[in-house]
Amino acid sequence: MTAKGQTIALPAGNFDRVYLIAAASDGDAKATFKVGDKSADLNIEDWGGFIGQWDTRIWKNNPYTDKDWAVSANHAVWDPDPAKQNSQGHRDWSPRYPDDYVGMRPGFIKRADLAWYCSHHHTPEGLNQPYAYSYLFAYAIDVPAGARTLTLPNNAKIKVLAVSVAQEGPEAKPARPLYDTLGGEAPKVVASLP
């Protein structure tokens, strides 16, 4: 369902957490959900793109940057210009440093819990769009005592695919970070060999 400020009745019972399976379109979307009278600010991640990426070098003069790589079993469109292929059918282009180097796009890791992914999606024409990943994310919101409703934000970019409740008790905390932090305190050396 597209989030348009709807209020969803939660089931009767002694629940302390509500879970959402959701994603955003056209970029990440910050939004406020309400469980009863308690607000919860969430960053709903985009359904496409990448959930993590190393630092990426950016090159100028790359003839393949803006190509449409859509393919299907019956209609291949990998490189419509055969003049740019060598005798083995491969594309000839490799960047030269520093002439073609433009800069660096920093690496990142999205922190939302991944609930589902797919390795591609389809174009409006029905072709496979390879390496155009699709994702759904899981979000948890604490339920205050006596709360019986979940109110979605009024943001059409956010799509909610499932809502459930659970009785979980205290939240389990990891002993160490689950993600690379790219900074902070260096690991301590416990012992070293001569």
N, C-alpha and C positions, 0 to 999 in steps of 0.2 A: 504494500500500500504506500502511496505517496503521502508524506507527512504534511498535513494541512491543519494541524491543531486539534486533531480528533482526540476524544477521551475514550479510553478502553477500560472496561470494567475488569478488575483482577478477580480471580476465583476466590471463594471463601476458603479460609484455612489460615494456619499460622506460618506465614512465609516471611523471610527476611531479605530476599533478593529477587529482583526481576532481571531476566536476561533478554537481550534483543539480538537478532541477527539482522544486520543493516549494512548499507553502503550508500555512498553519495555519488551523484553524477556531476560532471563538469568541475572536478576538483574537490578537495576536502571541504567539509562544512562544519563549522562550529555551531552548536545549537544547545538549547536548554530544554531538557525533558523534566516533567514533574511526576513524582509518585506521591499521591495524596497532596499535601501542601509543601513537600520538600522538593527543591529544585536540584537538578544534577546537570552540570555543564559537560558536554561530551564533544569530542572532535570525531565526527563520522568520516572515515577514510573513503577516498575515491575508489570506485569499483574497478578501475583499470590502472594501467601503468605498471609500476614496480613497487613492491613493498620494501625493497632494500636494494642498494646499488653501491658499488665501490666508487671511489673518485673516478670521474670520467673525463678523459681528455677531449677537448673540442677542437676540431680541425676545420679550416676553411678549404674551399675548393673541392669538397667531397661531392662527386656527382650523384651519390646514392642516398644522401641525407633525406631528401624529401620524396623518395620514390614510394609508390603505392605497392606494397609487397603482398597484396591479396592474391591468394591462389585457391584453387580447388582441384580435385582429381580430374575434372573435365576441362578446365580452362586455366592454364598457367599464364601468369602475367609477371613472372619474376623480373625480367629485364626486357622491355619492349624494344630496346635499341640494340640490335645485334652488332652494330659497329663498335660498341663498347666492350665486346667480348673477345677474348683471345681464341686461338685455334682449339682449345679444350673446352670452350664454352664458359670460361670463368671471366669475371670482370677484372679489368686491369686498372687498378688505382691503389696507390698506397701513399700515405701522407709523408711529407719530409719535415724533419725537425731541424731548425726552428721555423722554417719558411711558412709551413701550413698550420703551425700551432697558434690557437686563438686564446685558450685558457683552460680552466679546470672547473667542472661542475662538481661540487663537494658530494661525497658519499652520504648516505642516510639509511636509517632503518625506521620503518613505521612501527609504532609501539602497540597498536591495536591487536588483539588476539584474532588470528586468522581462523575462520570457521569453515571456509570452503574456497577452492580455487579451481580454475580451468586454464589450460595452456593456450587457449585462443578464443576469439569470438568471431562472429560472422558480420560481413559487410551487408548493407541494405540489398545488394544484389544476390546474397546467399553464398558468397565466397568465404572460405576460411581466411581469417586474418592471423597469420602465424606470429607467435611471440607477442601477441597482444593479450596479455594475461587478464583474467577476470577474477574478482575476489568478492567474498562476503565476510564481514567481520562480526565478532561477538563482543557485546558490551554488557557489563553488569552494573546495576544500580541498586543500592541498599534501599530496602523498604522500611519506612518508619512504622512503628506499632499502630495498628488500626487503619492504615492506608488501604484503600480499596480501588483506586483508579490510577491509570498511567495516562498522562496527557502528552501527546507528541508535539514537537515544535511546529510552527507554521513555516516550513521551508520545503518547497517542492523538489529541491535537489536531493533530499533524503528519502530513501526507500527502505521501509521496514518489511522484512520477509517473515519474521517469526517473533513471538513474544512468549516467554514462559516464566514461571515462578519456581522458587526453590527454598527449602529450609536448610541452611548450611551451617549455621553457627559461626564461630570465629573464622575469619579469613586466614587461610594459610599464606605465609610470607616466605619467599625464597631466601636462603641463607646468603646467597651471592646474587649479583645482577644477572638477569637472564639474557641481557643484550650487551653488545659491545658498547662501551661508553666513550671511547676515543678521547680519553683524557682522565683527569682525576688522579687518584693516588696510584703510584706504581706498585706492582706486586712485591711483597716482601720475600727476601731470600731466606729460607729456613736453614739450609746447609749448603755448603759449597765444597767441591773437591779441590785438592791442591793442584 
